[in-house]
Amino acid sequence: MERLPAIPFWEALGEAERALLRRAGRVREFRPGAEPLCFEGDASTHVIIIMEGWAKVISPTGSGREVVLAVRGPGDMVGEVSAMFDRPRSATVQPLVNITALSVPAQRFRTFLDDNPQCWWPLMATVVDRMGDLGNRLRVHAGSDGTCRLAHLLVHLAELSLRYRPATADGRIQILPPLSQADLGSWVDASRETAARGFGELRDQGLVATAYKKVTVLDLPGLRGFVARCATDS
């Protein structure tokens, strides 16, 4: 089974700590196709906490192709490491839907942590969790073909989506981040053709259904079984 991500930073805080951060920052709105939450290479000045909505973390390859590295949703932080250590942003974060976020200047965020040292724990949990995601991604990529990598990713996204919305009575799980098939293919380092074949195979087996920027997992236990067989065959 894919590892469920750690509790988002905002959810791990107490109400008093959230109130302190609200006073330290300001609420901002981001819309798809407009200003990203942050640009790769920019100087770090703010920590951004997503209150509502979903964003994708992307970076270009040497050929200019956009690669999806992760998604961020309600309660997640963006730019925390860059802001904490005065480093340039390591990726661009683009809204997938309308986003409401809390933007906190880096110095105020550091002061908040100094005054509330217990909040270091959820911050470190976030950092460690993302390092684990990277390690898991590299491990899966090294030992699986494109369809298996796609199935791994869809299990992960289905379990993430269950945190925010339950499955339907017949077990269907809508993947909440509205990613295109091209986005999902780039996330698992698969060409459009490979991703299309992978989705076709998973549809033929009755495991997923697809529409424009919409993927529904029809049979999560079956999809997990597909992933387990991939591990056995590799």
Residue, then its C-alpha position, 0 to 999 in steps of 0.5 A: m500500500e502507498r504511504l499516506p502523507a503526514i497530517p498537513f501542517w495547518e491541521a496539526l496546529g492548535e487553534a491558538e497557534r493558527a490564530l497567531l499565524r493568521r495575525a502574522g500573515r495575510v490572506r491571498e487568492f490565486r487563480p489558475g492561469a494567473e499568478p503562481l503561488c511561487f516561481e522556481g528560482d525566485a528569492s524566498t520571502h514568504v511561507i504560503i499555507i493553502m487554506e482551500g484549493w489544490a496546486k501542482v508543484i512543477s519544474p521544467t526539464g532541460s528540454g523545456r518539458e514541464v514535470v509534475l513533482a507533487v500536489r499540495g492541498p488544504g492545510d499544506m505549506v509551500g516554500e517553507v524550506s526556501a523561506m527558512f534558509d533564505r534559498p531560491r524557490s526550488a520549483t514553481v507552484q501553480p493553482l489547479v483551481n481557485i486557491t485561498a492561502l495564508s501568506v506569512p513573511a519568512q521572518r515572522f514565520r521564524t519568529f512564530l516558531d521561536d515563540n512556539p517551539q512545539c510547532w517545529w514538530p509538524l514542520m519537521a514532519t512535513v519535511v520528512d514526509r516530503m523526503g519520504d515521497l521523493g525516496n518512494r518515487l525514485r524506488v518505484h521509478a527504478g523498478s516499474d514500467g509506465t503502467c505500474r508507476l501510474a497505478h502506484l500514483l493513483v493509489h497514492l492520490a486515491e488515499l490522499s483524496l479520501r482524507y477530504r472526501p469519502a468514497t461513494a456507496d459503491g466504492r468509487i473515489q474521485i481523485l480531487p486534484p484536477l490533474s490532466q492525464a498529461d500531468l499524471g504521465s509527467w509525474v511518473d516520467a511517462s510519455r503521453e503515449t505511455a500514459a495513454r496506454g497505461f490508462g487504457e489498460l487500467r480502464d480495461q481492467g475496470l480499475v479507473a474511469t477517466a474524463y477531462k481532468k478527472v480520474t475516478v478510481l473504481d476499485l481501490p483494492g483491485l488497484r492495490g492488487f495491480v500494484a502488488r503484482c507489479a512489485t512481484d513481476s519486477 
